[in-house]
Amino acid sequence: MARPRARNAARRALFGGTFDPPHVGHLALAEWAREQLKLDEVLFVPVGRPPHKRATGLSSPRHRLAMTRLATRGNAAFRVSGLEVEATTPSYTVDTLRRLRAEHPRDRWYLLLGSDSLDEFHTWREPETILDLCTLAVAVRPGCGEEALRRWGRRREIVSLGNPGLDVSSTMVRARARAGRSLRYLVPDAVASYIVRHRLYRSSAAGRRP
C-alpha cells in the first residue's frame, strides 16, 4: 500500500506586537508581506507581558486579543493566536518561535518587524537563536534600521519588504480615542466600535477586562 504524500511545507510569518489597538497600518503591512513573501499564513500574536515595554497603561491582554481578532476577520490568510496572552510569564519571541517551529517543523517561518525594532534587535533574548528559527522580514520605516539592516544582513538572510509607509500608530489612535475624535479609516469599524463600547483609552478604562 502506497504511503500518503507528505503535505507541502507552508510559508508562515509571525507578527507579534501589543496591538493596542490594531490599526490599518498593521493590516496593510501583513497583507503586503503575505503577497511579497508568498505566505500561506500571517499569524498575529498579541503579547501578554511585553518585556521591553511597561505593562502599566496597556489595555488588558484580553481586550487586545479581542480587537486583533476583529481586525483580522475576513482575511483567510490571517490568523490570531492567544498563546502569549495566555502565558503567565513575560513574552519572548524566541520562546514563541520555538513552540511554533515544534508544532510546524516542516514549515518556513518569517518574523515580521519594523526597522525601528531592528535597531533594538540585539537587546532581544537570544537574537542569534531567533535567526536560526526564522528569516527576518523587515518593514521599512524612514530613518530607522538602516545600519542594523546592513549589520545583521552581512551575517544572516534578512528580507527587506520595501513596503509603502503608512503614518499610523497605535499611540495616535489611542490619543484620538482619548479625545473622543473619529477613528474611522484608522482602525477597522469593528475595532472602533469595540473601543467605544468598552470605553478603552479613557482614564483607567484601559485596564478593565471584557
PAMIBA-488849 format. One line per 10 residues: their letters; for each residue y, x, z of N, C-alpha, C, O. Coordinates in steps of 0.1 Angstrom, whole numbers, always signed. Each point is the difference from the previous one (the first is absolute). Layout:
<recs>
a) Y X Z Y X Z Y X Z Y X Z; ...
</recs>
This chain:
<recs>
marprarnaa) -12 +9 +0 +12 -9 +0 +12 +9 +0 +2 +9 +8; +8 -12 -17 +11 +8 -1 +10 -2 +12 +1 -11 +5; +5 +22 -1 +9 -1 +11 +13 -6 -5 +4 +2 -12; +3 -10 +21 +13 -6 -4 +10 +12 -3 +0 +10 +7; +9 -12 -16 +10 +9 -3 +10 +1 +12 +4 -10 +5; +0 +23 -2 +10 +1 +11 +13 -5 -5 +4 +2 -12; +3 -8 +21 +13 -5 -4 +10 +11 -3 -1 +11 +7; +10 -13 -16 +9 +11 -3 +10 +2 +11 +3 -9 +8; +1 +21 -6 +10 +3 +10 +13 -7 -2 +5 +0 -12; +1 -5 +22 +13 -7 -1 +11 +10 +3 -2 +11 +6
rralfggtfd) +14 -15 -11 +12 +8 +3 +8 -8 +10 +5 -11 -4; -2 +16 +15 +7 -7 +11 +11 +8 +5 +0 +12 +0; +10 -19 +5 +12 +7 +7 +2 -6 +13 +0 -12 +2; +2 +20 +8 +4 -4 +13 +16 +0 +1 +6 +10 -4; -1 -21 +8 +15 -1 +1 +3 -4 +14 -1 -12 +4; +4 +21 +5 +3 -2 +14 +15 -1 +3 +8 +5 -8; -5 -12 +18 +14 -1 +4 +2 -10 +11 -10 -7 +4; +22 +7 +2 +2 -10 +10 +2 -14 -6 -4 -10 +6; +9 +9 -18 +2 -13 -7 +7 -10 +9 -5 -11 +3; +17 +15 +1 +7 -8 +10 +14 -3 -5 +10 +5 +5
pphvghlala) -9 -14 -15 -10 -7 -7 -4 +6 -13 +7 +9 -4; -18 -13 -2 -3 +4 -14 +10 -6 -9 +4 -12 +1; +1 +20 -11 +10 -5 -9 -3 +3 -15 -11 +5 -3; +20 -9 -6 -3 +1 -14 -2 +14 -4 -7 +3 -10; +13 +7 +17 -1 +14 -4 -15 +4 +3 -5 +8 -8; -1 -12 +19 -14 +3 +2 -9 -6 -11 -9 +7 -5; +12 -19 +2 -9 -7 -10 +2 +7 -14 -10 +2 -7; +22 +1 +3 +2 +6 -13 -6 +14 -1 -6 +3 -10; +7 +5 +21 -7 +13 +0 -15 -2 -1 -6 +8 -7; +0 -17 +15 -14 -2 -1 -5 -4 -13 -10 +5 -5
ewareqlkld) +17 -14 -2 -3 -4 -14 +2 +11 -10 -9 +2 -9; +19 +6 +11 +3 +12 -9 -12 +10 +2 -6 +4 -10; +2 -1 +22 -11 +9 +2 -13 -6 -5 -8 +8 -6; +6 -21 +8 -12 -6 -6 -2 +3 -15 -10 +3 -4; +21 -5 -3 +0 +2 -14 -1 +14 -4 -8 +4 -9; +17 +5 +15 +0 +14 -3 -13 +7 +2 -5 +8 -7; -2 -11 +19 -12 +6 +4 -12 -7 -4 -12 +4 +3; +13 -15 -10 -11 -9 -4 -9 -4 +12 -12 +2 +0; +19 -7 +10 -7 -3 +13 -7 -13 -1 +5 -10 -6; -16 +9 +13 -7 -12 +2 +5 -8 +12 -1 -12 +0
evlfvpvgrp) +7 +20 +9 +5 -7 +12 +10 +9 +7 +0 +12 +0; +11 -19 +5 +9 +6 +9 -2 -7 +14 +1 -12 +1; -4 +20 +8 -3 -5 +14 +12 +3 +9 +3 +11 +3; +4 -22 +0 +11 +0 +10 -5 +1 +14 -8 -8 +4; +12 +18 +3 -4 +1 +14 +12 +1 +10 +5 +11 +2; -1 -22 +3 +11 +1 +10 -5 +8 +12 -11 -2 +6; +20 +11 -1 -4 +8 +11 +1 -8 +13 +9 -8 +1; -17 +11 +8 +0 -6 +13 +10 +7 +9 +11 -6 +4; -14 +18 +0 +9 +8 +9 +3 +13 -8 -7 +9 +0; +19 -9 -7 +3 +11 -8 +3 +13 +8 +9 -1 +9
phkratglss) -15 +12 -11 +2 +12 +8 +14 +6 -2 +5 +7 +8; +1 -9 -20 +12 +7 -4 +12 -9 +3 +12 +5 -2; -14 -17 +6 +11 -9 +3 -1 -6 +13 -11 -3 +5; +22 +0 +2 +0 -7 +12 -4 -15 -2 +5 -7 -9; -15 +3 +17 -5 -14 -2 +11 -10 +5 -1 -12 -4; +10 +16 +13 +10 -9 +5 +9 -5 -11 +5 +7 -9; -4 -20 +8 +8 -6 -11 -8 -5 -12 +5 -8 -8; -17 +13 +7 -9 -4 -11 -5 -14 +3 -2 -4 +11; +1 -4 -22 -6 -13 +2 -15 +2 +4 -5 +11 -2; -1 -21 +8 -13 +2 +5 -10 +3 -12 +3 -5 -11
prhrlamtrl) -13 +12 +13 -10 +3 -11 -4 -13 -7 -2 +0 -12; -1 -10 +20 -5 -12 -6 +10 -7 -10 -3 -6 -10; +16 +7 +14 +10 -5 -9 +1 +8 -13 +0 -6 -11; -1 +19 +12 +1 +8 -12 -12 -1 -8 +1 +0 -13; -13 -2 +19 -12 -3 -8 +1 -13 -7 -3 -1 -12; +8 -9 +18 +1 -13 -6 +10 +0 -11 -3 -6 -11; +14 +13 +12 +10 +1 -10 -5 +7 -12 +3 -3 -12; -11 +14 +14 -5 +8 -11 -11 -9 -8 +0 +1 -12; -7 -9 +19 -10 -8 -7 +8 -11 -8 -4 -2 -12; +15 -3 +17 +8 -9 -8 +6 +6 -12 +0 -5 -11
atrgnaafrv) +5 +18 +13 +7 +7 -11 -10 +3 -12 +5 +0 -11; -17 +3 +14 -9 +5 -10 -8 -11 -6 -8 +2 -9; +9 -14 +14 -7 -12 -5 +3 -2 -15 +11 +0 -4; -22 -2 -3 +3 -3 -15 -3 +12 -9 -1 -2 -12; -1 +14 +18 -4 +11 -8 -14 +4 +3 -3 +4 +11; -6 -6 -20 -14 +2 +2 -4 +15 +3 -10 +3 +6; +19 +6 -10 -3 +14 +3 +6 +5 +14 -3 +11 +4; +10 -20 +2 +6 +4 +13 -9 -6 +11 -4 -12 +0; +1 +21 +10 -8 -5 +12 +7 +5 +12 +6 +11 +0; -8 -18 +11 +7 +4 +13 -11 +2 +10 -9 -8 +2
sgleveattp) +10 +19 +6 -10 +4 +10 +7 +0 +14 +11 +5 +1; -17 -11 +9 +5 +1 +13 -6 +10 +9 +0 +0 +12; -7 +10 -18 -7 +10 +8 +8 +8 +9 -4 +3 +11; +17 +0 -15 +8 +8 +9 +7 -9 +10 +2 +4 +12; +1 -16 -16 +6 -10 +10 -10 -3 +11 +4 -2 +11; -17 +2 -14 -10 -4 +10 -3 +12 +9 -7 -2 +10; +11 +14 -14 -3 +12 +8 +8 +0 +13 +11 -5 +1; -17 +11 +9 +6 +1 +13 +7 +14 +2 +6 +2 +11; -7 +6 -21 +6 +14 +1 +11 +1 -11 -1 -8 -9; +9 +18 +10 +10 +2 -11 -7 +2 -14 -11 +5 -1
sytvdtlrrl) +18 -9 -10 -6 +0 -13 +3 +13 -7 +11 +4 -1; -22 +2 -3 +1 +13 -8 -6 -2 -13 -12 -5 -1; +19 +9 -10 -5 -2 -13 -14 +7 -2 -8 -6 -7; +7 +18 +12 -13 +7 -2 -12 -8 +5 -10 +0 -6; +12 -7 +18 -11 -8 +5 -3 -12 -8 -12 -3 -2; +22 -3 -3 -2 -12 -9 -7 +4 -13 -9 -7 -5; +13 +19 -1 -6 +4 -12 -15 +4 +2 -8 -3 -8; +5 +9 +20 -14 +3 +3 -8 -13 +0 -11 +0 -6; +16 -10 +12 -7 -12 +1 -2 -7 -14 -11 -5 -3; +22 +5 -4 -1 -6 -14 -9 +8 -9 -8 -6 -7
raehprdrwy) +8 +19 +8 -9 +8 -8 -14 -2 +4 -9 +0 -9; +6 -2 +22 -13 -3 +5 -5 -13 -6 -12 -2 -3; +21 -8 +3 -4 -13 -5 -2 -1 -15 -7 -7 -6; +15 +16 -1 +0 +0 -15 -2 +15 -5 +10 +5 -6; -21 +1 +8 -2 +14 -2 +1 +4 -15 +3 +12 -3; -6 -21 -6 +0 +3 -14 +14 -1 -7 +2 +5 -10; +7 -11 +17 +13 -4 -6 +10 +12 +1 -1 +8 +9; +10 -9 -18 +11 +10 +0 +12 -6 +7 +4 -11 -3; +1 +18 +13 +11 -5 +8 +13 +7 -3 +0 +12 -1; +11 -19 +1 +14 +5 +0 +7 -5 +12 -4 -10 +7
lllgsdslde) +14 +18 -3 +9 -4 +11 +14 -2 -6 +6 +10 -4; -1 -22 +5 +14 -2 -5 +10 +3 +11 -2 -5 +12; +12 +13 -15 +10 +3 +10 +13 +4 -8 -1 +4 -11; +12 -6 +18 +13 +3 -6 +3 +15 +2 -6 +7 +8; +14 -2 -17 +3 +15 +0 +7 +4 +13 -1 +11 +4; +8 -21 +3 +6 +3 +13 -11 +3 +10 +2 +8 +9; -13 -15 -10 -12 +2 +9 -6 +13 -3 -6 +7 +9; +6 -3 -21 -6 +13 -4 +7 +12 +7 -6 +10 +3; +19 -12 -1 +8 +11 +7 -6 +2 +14 +1 +11 +6; -6 -22 +0 -6 +1 +14 -15 +1 +0 -6 +0 +11
fhtwrepeti) +0 +1 -23 -15 +0 +0 -6 +11 +8 -11 -2 +5; +17 +14 -4 -5 +11 +7 -2 -3 +15 -7 +7 +7; +15 -17 -2 -1 -4 +14 -10 -10 +3 -3 -3 +12; -4 -3 -22 -10 -10 +2 -12 +6 +6 -2 +13 -1; -7 -21 +7 -12 +5 +5 -10 +4 -12 -3 -8 -8; -1 +21 +8 -10 +5 -9 +4 -2 -15 -8 -7 -7; +20 +12 +3 +4 -3 -14 -10 +6 -10 -2 -6 -11; -4 +17 +14 -10 +6 -10 -12 -9 -1 -6 -1 -11; +2 -5 +22 -12 -9 -1 +4 -12 -8 -9 -5 -8; +21 +0 +10 +4 -11 -9 -1 +3 -14 -4 -8 -8
ldlctlavav) +8 +20 +4 -1 +4 -14 -14 +2 -5 -3 +0 -12; -6 +3 +22 -14 +0 -4 -6 -14 -3 -9 -1 -8; +15 -9 +15 -5 -13 -1 +6 -8 -11 -6 -10 -4; +17 +13 -1 +7 -8 -10 +10 +9 -8 +2 +11 +2; +3 -18 -12 +11 +6 -8 +13 -7 +4 +1 -12 +0; +9 +20 +2 +13 -6 +4 +7 -5 -13 +0 +7 -10; +5 -19 +11 +8 -6 -11 +14 -3 +5 +2 -9 +9; +7 +17 -13 +13 +1 +6 +10 -9 -8 +2 +2 -12; +5 -11 +19 +11 -8 -6 +13 +8 +1 +3 +5 +11; +4 -4 -22 +12 +8 +0 +11 -8 +7 +3 -12 -2
rpgcgeealr) +4 +20 +10 +12 -5 +7 +11 +11 -2 -3 +11 +5; +14 -14 -12 +10 +11 -3 +4 +8 +13 +3 -6 +10; -3 +19 -12 +4 +9 +11 -10 +3 +10 +3 +7 +10; -15 -12 -12 -11 +2 +10 -12 +6 -6 -4 -3 -11; -3 +12 +18 -13 +4 -3 -2 +10 -12 -11 +3 -3; +22 +1 -3 -2 +9 -12 -6 +13 +4 -10 +4 -7; +14 +3 +17 -5 +12 +4 -14 -2 +6 -9 +8 -3; +7 -18 +11 -14 -3 +5 -10 -3 -11 -11 +4 +1; +16 -11 -12 -9 -3 -11 -4 +13 -7 -12 +1 -4; +21 +8 +2 -4 +13 -6 -9 +8 +9 -10 +6 -4
rwgrrreivs) +13 -6 +17 -8 +8 +10 -14 -5 +1 -10 +8 -2; +8 -21 +4 -13 -6 +1 -7 +0 -14 -13 +2 +0; +20 -4 -10 -5 -1 -13 -6 +14 -5 -9 +0 -9; +13 +11 +14 -5 +13 -4 -14 +1 +6 -8 +8 -6; +4 -15 +16 -13 +2 +7 -9 -12 -3 -12 +2 +0; +17 -14 -2 -9 -11 -2 +5 -9 -11 +12 +1 -5; -21 -10 +0 +5 -10 -10 +8 -10 +7 -4 -7 +9; +16 +5 -14 +9 -11 +4 +6 -7 -12 +4 +7 -10; -4 -20 +10 +5 -8 -11 +14 -5 +4 +2 -6 +10; +7 +9 -19 +14 -6 +1 +0 -12 -8 -2 +0 -12
lgnpgldvss) +5 -12 +18 -1 -13 -7 +11 -2 -10 -2 -8 -9; +13 +14 +11 +11 -2 -10 +5 -14 +0 +4 -5 -10; -4 -1 +21 +4 -15 +1 +15 -1 +0 +7 +9 +4; -3 -21 -8 +15 -3 +0 +3 -3 +15 -8 -5 +8; +20 +9 -4 +5 -2 +14 +5 -14 +2 +7 -5 -8; -11 -1 +19 +5 -13 +4 +7 +3 +14 -7 +3 +9; +20 -5 -9 +7 +3 +13 -1 -11 +10 +10 -7 +3; -23 +4 +1 -2 -10 +10 -8 +7 +11 -9 +8 -2; +13 -11 +15 -7 +5 +11 -3 -11 +11 +8 -10 +0; -18 +13 +8 -2 -10 +11 +11 +0 +9 +3 -11 +6
tmvrararag) +4 +22 -4 +12 +1 +9 +11 -10 -5 +5 -7 +8; -3 +8 -21 +10 -9 -6 -4 -15 +2 +9 -8 +4; -22 +5 -6 -4 -14 +1 +1 -5 +14 +5 -11 +3; -9 +20 +7 +2 -4 +14 +14 -3 +4 +3 -9 +7; +6 +18 -13 +15 -2 +4 +5 -13 -6 +8 -7 +6; -12 +4 -18 +4 -13 -6 -6 -12 +7 +7 -10 +3; -19 +11 +1 -6 -11 +8 +7 -1 +13 +2 -11 +5; +2 +22 +2 +6 +0 +13 +14 -7 -2 +5 -7 +9; +1 +9 -20 +14 -6 -3 -1 -14 -5 +10 -7 -3; -23 +2 +1 -1 -14 -6 +3 -1 -15 +3 -10 -5
rslrylvpda) -4 +22 -2 +3 +0 -14 -13 -2 -9 -11 +1 +5; +13 -4 -17 -11 -4 -9 -9 +12 -2 +5 +11 -2; -18 -14 +1 -10 +11 -3 -6 -3 -13 -10 +7 -4; +15 -17 -4 -5 -3 -13 +0 +11 -9 +10 +7 -1; -21 -5 -6 -2 +11 -10 -2 +14 +6 -2 +10 -7; +3 -9 +21 -2 +12 +7 -14 +1 +5 -7 +10 +1; +2 -22 +3 -14 -2 +5 -6 -12 -7 +8 -9 -4; -21 +8 +3 -6 -13 -6 +5 -12 +9 +2 +1 +12; -1 -12 -19 +5 -12 +7 -9 -3 +12 +5 -5 +11; -18 +7 -12 -9 -3 +12 +4 +9 +12 -1 -5 +11
vasyivrhrl) +4 +17 -14 +4 +9 +11 +13 -4 +6 +2 +0 +12; +8 -3 -21 +13 -5 +5 -2 -12 +9 +7 -1 +11; -15 -9 -15 -3 -11 +8 -6 +3 +14 +3 -6 +10; -12 +16 -11 -7 +4 +13 +10 +6 +9 +0 -3 +12; +9 +11 -17 +10 +7 +8 +9 -11 +7 +3 +1 +12; +1 -11 -19 +8 -11 +5 -7 -8 +10 +5 -3 +11; -18 +0 -14 -8 -9 +9 -3 +7 +13 +1 -7 +10; -3 +20 -10 -3 +7 +13 +12 +7 +6 -1 +7 +10; +13 -9 -17 +12 +5 +5 -1 +15 +3 +4 +6 +10; -10 +1 -20 -1 +15 +1 +13 +7 -2 +9 -5 -7
yrssaagrrp) -8 +16 +13 +12 +9 -1 +12 -5 +6 +11 +5 -2; -12 -15 +11 +11 -5 +7 -2 +2 +15 -10 -5 +5; +19 +12 +2 -1 +3 +14 -14 +6 +3 -4 +10 -6; -4 -16 +15 -13 +5 +4 -11 -6 -7 -12 +2 +3; +15 -10 -13 -10 -8 -7 -10 +9 -7 -12 -5 -2; +16 +17 -2 -9 +8 -8 -13 +4 +8 -10 +3 -6; +11 -4 +19 -12 +4 +8 -10 -11 +2 -10 +2 +6; +14 -15 -9 -9 -11 +2 -12 +1 -9 +0 +5 -11; -11 -11 +16 -12 -1 -8 -1 -15 -6 +4 -9 +7; -9 +8 -19 -1 -13 -6 -10 -9 +8 -3 -11 -3
</recs>
